Amino acid sequence: MNPASFNLKEIAISDTAIELLCFRIGLGVLILISSAPVCFSAPALMGPPVLFETDLANQPSDLLALTQAMRLPGMNLVGISIAPGNPPQASRLVHDLAHLAGRDEILVGQSEPTSGDHPWMNMGLLPDQPIHPATGSADLMISLSKKYPKELVVLATGPLTSLAKAIQSDSDFASRIKRVFISQAHLEGNEISSLSGDVQSASQVFSSTIPVTLLEERLATVPVLSSGCWMRLAAAHTSLTDYLLQHLAHAYPVVRPHIPIPACLAVAYLGQAATGTQISRPLSFQKGSFVETPQGQGRQYDLLTGVQSSMAMKTLEESIRDADQDFSTTFANLILSLKKLQRENLTKIQEALQEGAPVAEIPPGADPEKGFREQKLAYISWYIRLFNSIQDPVAEHFTVQLKETFLRMAGIGLVPPFEIYRDWSHGYDPGQPIHLRLGVSNQARMVLRDITLKADCGSQAASSRLAQTSEETTWIDLTLQPDGKANTLPNLVFSLEFSCGDVLFQKSLQVPLKTRDPMRIEAIRPFEDGLDVAIRVMEPVSLVATPADKPDAAMTSRIGSMLSWNRLNIPASDFGIRKGIQISFKGSSSRGSVYGLLEPATATFCPEPEGPSKSSCFADQRGDSWGWRTDGLSGASRIEYRVNTAGLPDMATGSCGITVDFYDEGDSLDTFRIEAASETAQFVPVTAWLIKGDATGWRRETFRLSPAAEELFRKRSVQWLRIDSHLDGDELIRSVAVHKM
């Protein structure tokens, strides 16, 4: 069916005509979706109108919760207010985020901005964005409460100053608010940090008639942005995910990637994406703390419990990466903005819609989901060409939006070196060339033509061209030689240009160059009497090995070579106890440390950084136990083991299995691929698995070996085993065992 080929009488471009154009575009989208030959779950019912009161200066992770709220289908986010004490850039940051999320219509208010030092807010702000008129947070709250009387819900993650001011300014305000959600609360007399900045305002709000729900920390596990989620967001390669990760990397230079996102639970609950239970308790708010009181005393507060952290994180990740959400949001915004087009351009759009926007038929036997995606891509391309032909600022704006939607839907993006996602910078060794591997992701395997990939760092640039590709990922290697005479290192700019059909696309990404520390620990490997440490130094340093359980039992050695393996012998009494060893160095201009892990001399699988994959082999601790880390955020998502075949059981007959003991981050998935190889390093699959993260903690899983791997183990010709966590981040592997099943 042609969704826009209706027979309408010629009419002048009036408000009625504009409404008909909106109807045509909207109906076209609906017909396209309804003709999909795949099953879709029913969309979530829209929740109550929500105003999100955020304190980005003190809780930058609200960036993620805000994005989740903007893009969650069941979340009716109508406004965002920024708590007092935030710098003016906070408003600009929120407007940028709304623009990238396709939610320009969301109202933003800010009161009493300060000149606080929050440099991460200045990173990568979008250029050429309109100046939005200043609206006070309390004024925004009052305005929205009148628009949505007895419906508006306020979700607060910071001090309640603006809410108290609204209560003071409007005597009927409290009666118009349906409920206030406080995203972090303690019922053990501990001061609530988000409210401590203005206890008087909080007391005033809690003394009002507004119903209050507390997300009490003892009743819910606070969601955490794991390294796996971080990597999967990075792998999306969209403007939105790059913008988020750039700011979070600078806001959390130390604790990342395990960033707590307390507001995520409340957003999932209010957005109808997760269930929960509200239980009533009598409480008293005293000096910034909640205290439980006997029944009949104090005020009744509702406590939100039962919201699953893993479900909240799943909805956050999916809502940010959901290309279908971009499709529907872009066309909804297009319909809402038609009136802003110049009249003569509305006539052109009407004439084009008379002819009809094409929707290609899905060939018989084709994959339904892939075919439907191709239908949507063809539909978006038609509108890109239409708006490209119109000289109008509104049309130009939507051409950009439609192109971005097309790229997200097709999974096309600029793939920079993954190293940048660790701290949003690219390392540079002074005097050395920069070797780069850039890629073009193309999940829909579209035919891309005239591809140019370029890297630029000031006075030096390198580029490469390809005539055509339809590969899922295309890689190009480039080399740059920065100007060593410059006083400051320039930014490194990656750019991609290509054509798809007859439409030209451009993407760019900018990251700072950062001089790598010339003194650093490169890798660790265990051996029968201790640990070998590969360390790069430019001056003599002290190398110290400290058992994690014996901080006073440090062993020190002095080294001074450029790059070498240095042997740290550990007392024999420490063996037989699997524990972490902190390896640190200290020189006149630098210091650093990592952890290694003692392994028994008879270990069947011994981590080996000098193996075919050159993995760094660092360890980490979770709870009271240690494991080897895949370290995906540095691009080394693998652990490679040298196999001691003498430790293998007799597997001449029967089925063989492999058991892996690993740490489950409790996020949406745990994904691993295991491979084995002989001395030739020709790896064959052992097994691969995908496990839904339902709880945080150590767990053990057993799998059947593939026939090819089983043959290697039976013949005892296996020399290497590697575990690749791919896009699941920094995984910890405690032990591996191969056995008969």
N, C-alpha and C positions, 0 to 999 in steps of 0.2 A: 504493500500500500504506500502511496506517496503522501506523506503526512501534511504537506502544505498546499496540495493542488485542489483547492476548493473553488467553486464558481461563485464569485462574489461580484456584486454590481460595482461599477466604478463609482467611487465616492471621494470626496475631497479629504485631504489630510486634516482631520479634526480629532478631538479627543476620542470620539467614537471609533474613528479609523485606527488610532493608536491602540485602543483596547482590542480591536480585531487583530492587529498585528501581534500583540501580546498573546492573544488567544491562539493564533496560528503557531507561533513559536512554541508555546507551552504544550499545545496539542501534539505538535510534531515530536517533542521529547517524550510525551506520554505514550504515543503510538509506538515510538521506537522501543521504549522500555517494555510495553505490554506485548510486543511481538517477539520478545526474547524467548528463544527455545530452551531456556534453562530455568531452573526453579530458584526463586528468591524467597528468603524468609520475609514475613510481613514486617514493614518498618515499625520501629518502636513508636508508641504513642507519645506525643509531645508532652513534656512535663510542664510544671508551672513556670511562669516568667521568672528569670533569675538575674539578680544583679551581683556581680562578683567584685567584692572589695578586696584588693590585693595590696601587699606590701613588698614589692619587688626588691627594694633596697636591702631588706633583711631576709627575704626568702626568694632568691632568684628562681628556685624550682617551680614557682608559680607560673613561669613561662610555659611549662609543659601542661600544667593543669588548665591554664587559660586556653591553650591551643586545643586541648581535649574538649573543653566546654564549647569552644567555637564550632567544632567539627562533629561532635557527637550528635547523631540524627535525632535522638530523643530529648536533647538539651535545648531548652528555650532561653538562650542567653540573650538578654535585651540590653544590658549595660555593664560597663566595667568602671569602677571608681578606684582611684589610686590613693592610698592612705597618705596623710600628711607625713612629711619627713623624707619623701622621695624627691630626687632631683627632677628638673623639667624634662630630661631625656626619657624618663619613665613613660610619659604620655606618648612621646614620639615612638618609643619602642612598642607600646601596645597598639598604636595605630598601624605600624609596620606589620606587626603580627596579624592583625585583623585583615590587612590588605592581602598578605600572602595566603591566609586561610580562606580568602574569598568572602570575608564578612565585613566589608567596608561600612555597612549600615549600622554596625554596633556603636552605640553612644559611649563616649569615654569622658570621664570627669576627673579632675585633679584639683586638690586644694593645698595651699600652703607649701609649694615646692621649696626645697632647700638646695644649697650649693654643695651638698655632701660629695665626697670623693668616691664615685662608683664608676671607674673607667670602663668596666666591662659593658656598661650601657651605651657607650659611644662606638662600640665595635660594629662596623659593617652596616650602619643605618642606611636604609634605602634612599637613593638619590631621587630628586624630582618628585617628592611626595607633596601633596597640597598642605598648606598650613591650616590646621583645624582650629576653630575658635575655642577659646578657653571656657570651660564650664566647671564650676565648683562641684566637688563630690557630693556635698549635702544638697545642693540645688538639683543635681541629677537624681538623687534618691527621691526627693520630694516630687519631682516631675514624673518619674516612673511610677511612684506610688499612686499618683492621681490617674495615670493612664491605666494602671492595673490594680484598682482598689481591691483589697482583701485577697489578692492573688500573688503579689510580688514576694519572692523569697530572696533574702540577702545571705550570700555565702561570704563570710569574713575570715581572712587569713592573717589580718594584722590588727592594729589598735582600732578601737571603735569610735574614734574621735568624730568622724564625719557623721556616723549614725546618731551620736549624741547631739551633734549640732543640728541635725535635721529634726530631732525631737524637740529641741529648744525653739527652733524657728517656726514650726508648724504644730499647733496643739492637736491636730487630728492625724498627724503622721503615723503615730504608733498604732492607731486603730486600723490604718490601711495596710499595714505590713502583715503578711500571712505568717512568716516565721523567719528567724535568724539562725543560720548554721554557723557554729564555731568549729573550725577544722581541727584544732588541737586543744585538748583540755586534759587536766589531771585532777583526780579526786583524792589525792593523798596529801593535800596541803602544800604541794609544790607550786611555786609561782609559775604562771602561764606566760612564757616569754612573749608570745604574740600580743598579749594584752598589757604587759607590764609597762609599755611606753606611755600609757594613759589610763591608769587605773580608775581615775575619777569618771572618765567618760564611760568606761565599761560598767561601773557601778550604776551610772545613770540609765544605761540601756537595760541592765538586768533588773532595775527597779521599775521599769515601764511595764506596760501590758503586753509587749510583743512576746509571743511564744519563742522559746529558745531550745535548740537541739545542740548537744555537745557530742563531738566525736572523741570519746574518751580513749586515751592511748592504751589502757590496759585491756580494752575490749576489742581492739583491732590491731593487726599488724600493719604498720605504716608501709605503703608501697615504696619500693626503691628502684631507681633507674639502674638496672644492672648493666654490666659491660655488654651482655648479649643484646639487650634492647638498644643500647647505644650504637652497636655495630649495625643492627638491622635498620635503624633510622638512617645511619650514614650510608648504607647500601642503597637507599631509595634515590639518592642523588637528585633531590628536588630542591627548589629555592627555599621552600619552607623548612625542610629538615636541615639544610645547610645553615640557615639563619639561626635556628634553635641551637644546634650543636656549637656553632661559633660562639654564641653568647654564653652558653653553659660552660664551655671549656675555659673561658676566661673568668667566669664567676666562681667556678669551683676548681681552682688549679691543683688542689691537694687531695680532697676526698673523692673526687670523681674517679671511677664512674659509678660508685655506689651512692647516688644522690637521693635522699628521702624526699618524697612528694606527698605530704600528708593530705593536701587538698584533693588529690586524685580520687580518694575514696568517696568524698562527698559529691564530687562531680559525677562519678559513675552512678551513684545512688540517685541524684537529682535528674540525671539524664536517662533514667529508666534502663540503664545498662547493667545494673547489679542490684540485687535485692538486699534488704537489711531490715532490722527490727528496731523500733524505738520503744525503749522502756522508760518509765517515769520514776524519778527519784527526788526526794526533798533535799535541797542543797542550799548552802549559804555562801555568797561571794564575799570574802574578807581579805583585804590587803593584797589583791591580785591573785588570790587562790580560791578554789572551790573546796568547801568542807562539807562532808555528809552530816546531816542533822537528823534527829529523831522524827518519825512520822508525825505530821501535823505541825511541824515547825519548818521554818525556811520556806523557800519557793520551790514549786515543782518544775524540774527541768527534764527534758527528754534526752536520753542517751542513745546514740545510734550504734548498734552492734550488729554483727553477722555479715558485714560487707566483706567479701573475699578480696584480699590484696591482689592475688593472681588475676582475678577477673577484672579488677580495676585497671591493672597494668595492661592486660590484653586489650581492653577497650581503648586505652590511651594510645597504644601503639597502632592499633588498626585504624583508629579515627584519623591519626596523623598521616598514615600511609595510604588511605583509601582513595583510589583514583575515581571511583564511582561518585564519591562525595563531591569531588572537584567538578565532575561533569554536571551534576544536578545544581550545585551552588552557582556555577558560572552561568548557566542558562537562566536560573532564577534571577540573578543580578542583571543579566542582559534584559530580561523582560521588564524589571523594575526601572531600568535606566533609559528605555526607549524614548521617553518624553524629552530627554535632554538632547537628543539628536536634532540637527538642523532640519527644517521642514523638507527641503529638497532631497535630503538624504533619506528621510522616511519614505519618500516616494520611490526611490531606488530599491529600498528594502521591500516595499509592497510589491513592486513589479517582479522582483526576484522570487518572492514567495508565491506569486501567482503561477510561476513556472514550476515551482516545487523543489524542495530539497531532497536529493536522492537518498534512498535507503536500500543498499544492495541486498539481494537475496543470499542466504547462506546455502552453499552447494550441498546437495544430498550426501550424507556420510561424513561431512566435515565435523570437526570438534565444535559442539554448540557454544561453549564458553569463548573459545577463540574466535568463532564466527561472529558472535555478538560484539566482541571487542572491536573487530574490524568494521562492523556496521557503525558503531559509535565514532570510531576514528574517521570514517568517511564522512559522517554527518558533521563532525567538528571541522574537518578540512573545508567542507562546502561553506561554512560560515566564516572561516578565516579568509577564504578567497573573496567572499562577499564584502566583509568589512575592510579588507585590504584595498578594495576598489573605491572606497569612500574617503574623501578628505574631510575628516571631522575629528576633533579631539576625543569625543566619546568613543567613536569608532576605533581610533588608534588605541585607546585604553583597552577596549574589549578584544582587539586583535592580539595584544600582548597576553591578556587573560586566557583567550582561547588557545593560543600557542602553548602556554604553560600547561593547560589542561590536556592538550594533545600529547605533550611530552610525558606527562605523568601517566596517562592512560596507556601509552605505548611502552612505558618503561625505558624511555630514551634519556640518557643523562651523561654528563661529563664525569668520568671516573678519575679523580686525582690519586696520587700516592696515598695509600691508606694511613701512612704515618701522620698526616696532618690532623686526623681526627682525635689524636691523643691529647694535644693541647692547642689545636688550631694554629700550627706553625710548621714550617719545614726546616729540618736540621741542615746545617751547613758547616763543613770543615774548612776553616780558612786556608786559602791557597789551593784548594782542591776543586775539581769540577763537580757540578751537581748532575747526577744521573737520574733521570726521571722516566717513569713508565706511566703514560697517560692512556686512558681507555675511553671508549664509547660504549655504554650499555644500551642494549636494544632488545628488550625482553619480547616484544611482539614480532621481532625479526622483520621489521619494515625494510624496504629497499632505500638506503641512504646514499646520496650522491654528492660528489664534490665536497668531500669531508676535509676540513683543515683543523688540525690540532696544533696549538701554539702555547709556548711557555715564555714568559717575559719577566726579567728581573732588572729593570732599569735600562742600562746601556747594552745589555745582552738579551738576545731573543733567539729562539729556535722553533722551527715549525716543520710539519710534515703533512703531505696531502695524500689522500686516497681517492680514486675515481669513484669507487662504489663498494658497499658492503651490506650484507644482510645477516651477518653473524650476531649471535647473542651478545658477545663482547668482542670488540676489536681493540688491540693494543698497539701502541706506538711508543718507541723509545726515543728520548731526546736528551741532549747534553747541553748544559749551560756552564759558562765560566764567569761568575760574578766579578765585578771590578773590585779588586782587593784594596784599591786606594781610597775608596769611598769612606767617609767618616761614619756613616750609618748604613746598615744593610737595607736594601730596598724591599718592597713587597714582591712576592712571587705571584704573578697573574697567569692563570690557566684560562684558555679560551677555546671554544669549539664552535665551528660553523659548518652547516651542511644543508642540503636540500632534501625534502621528502615530498614526492609529487612535484608540484610547481611552487611549493612554499619554502621560503628561506628561514632557517632557524639559527639562533645564536645563543650561546650560554657562556658565562664566564664565572670565575671563582678567584678570589684574592686572599692570600694568606701571607703573614709576615715570615721573612727568613729569620732564623735564629741560630746563632753560633752554637754548635754542639760543644758540650763540655769536653775538652781534650783529655780529661782524666775520667774514665768510666769503666765500669765492669761490663764486659761484653758477654760472658757466659760462665756457667758453672757446670761441673760434672763430678759425680761421686766416683771414688775409687776405693780400694779395699781398706785403706788406712785413713781416709778423710775426704777432702774435697780438693779438686783442681779449680783454680779461678783464672780466667782469661781477663786481664786488665790492661787497658791502654793508658799510659801515663806519659807526661811531658817533663816531669821532674821527680825526684825521689819522694816516695810517699810511704806512710805506715799502713800496712794491710793488717786488719784485725778480724779474727774469727771469734764470735761470741755465741755460745750455746744459748738458745732462747730461754731455757729453764735455769741457766746459771749465769746471770748477767755479770757476776764478779770473776768468772773463769775465762777471761779473754786471753787469746793467744796472739801475739803481735810479731810481724816480720817486716823487714825493710826491703823495698824493691825500688828499682830505678830504670827499668828497661822500657822501650817504646811500646811493645806489645808482646806479651809472653804469657804462657801458662805458669802459674805459681802454685806450688803444692802446699796445702795447709794440713799438716798431720794432726788428727784429733786423738786425744787419749783413748786407748783401747777400752777403758771403762765406760766410755760413752756409747760404744757400739752395742747392738742388741736393743737399743732404745731409739725408736724412730722419732727424731725431733729436728726442729729447724735450727739452722746455724746462720746468724747474721754475719754477712761479709761486708765490711766497711773499709773505706780508705780515707786518709786525711793528708792533704798536702798544704803548701803555703797558700794556694789560691783556690782550692777546690776540695770538696768532700762528697761522699755519696755512699749508699749502702743498698744491698739486696739480700735475699734469703736463699740459702741452699738447703738441701735435705739429706741427712745421713741415710745411707742404704746399706743393708748387710752385704758383706763381701760375696755371699753366695746368691745374691738376687738374680733371678732368671731374666728380668727385664730391667736394664740399667739405663737411665736417661743419658743421651749422648749428643751434645751440641755440635760435634764434629761429623755427624752423620750426613746423609745426602741432603736433608732439608735445612741444615744449619740452624736449628732452633736454639734459643738462648738458654733454656732450662733453668728458670728461676722458680722458687717455691713460695708458698704463702700459707697462712693459717686461717682456718674457719673453725670456730668453737675451740675445742681442745685438741684438734687434730691438724695434720699438715698434709699438703699435696703439691705435686708439680703443676705449674701454671702454663696454660697454652698461650697466654699473653697476646690475644688477638688484636688488641688496640695498637700494638706496635707492628702489626702485619705478620707476626709469627704465631699463627693460630694452631701450631702443631707442637706435639711432644714426640720426640723420636727416641726409641729404645733400641739399644743393642741387645740381641738375644743370646743368653748363655744357654746353649742347647743341652748342656749337661744337666740343667735343672728342669728340663721338660719331662713330663711323665711318659710312659710307654703308650703311644697312640697308634700302634700298628693296626688295630682293629677297632671297630665301633665308631660312633659319632664323636666329634670333638666340639667343644664349646669354649667360649671366652667370657670371663667375668670381669667387669670393670667396676671399681669402687670410686665414686666421684661425688662432688658436691653439687647439689641441686640448688640453684639460686632462687627457685620458687617463682620465676617469671613464666612467660607463656610456654616456652619450649626449651628442651635440651636436645641439641642436634649434634651427632658425632658421626664421623666416618673413620673406620679403622682399616688399615692396609698393611700388608706384609710383603717382604722382599728377601731374596737371596742376596749374596754378596754383589751381584750385578746391579742391585738397586732398581730392578724392574718390579715395581710394586703392583700387587694384585689386591682386589677388595677382599677383606676379611668379613666385615659386616658393616651395616650402617643402620642407625636407628634415630627415631624422633620420639621423644618422651614429653608428655605434657607435664609441666611443672606444677605440682599440686601442693607442695610443701617445701619449706626451706630446710636443708640439712643434708647430711651424708646419706647416700643410698647406693645400693648394689644391684646391677642388672647382669643377666647371663644371656648369651646369644649363641646360636649355632654358627660354626665357621662355614664359609663358602667352600665349595668343592676344591677350587684352585688353591685357597689358603690351607685347607686341610691337607692337601698333598704336600705342600712345603713343610708343614709341621711333622707329618708322618715320616718323611725322608730326612728330617732334621737338617734340611738345607736352608732353613729360614735364618736370616742374620739380622733383619731389621723389622721392627713393628712401629707404626706411627699412628697416633690418634689426632685427628683434625677436627677442631670444634667449629670450623668454618665461620659462620656469622653469629655464633652463639657466645662470642666474647671470651673473657678470661675464665676458662674452666679450670677447676682443680681436680687432678686425678690422683687418688691416694694409692691405688694398687691395680695391677693387671695380672690375671692368671689364666693360663690355657690348660684345659683338662678334658678328660673323657666325660661324656654325658650319659 
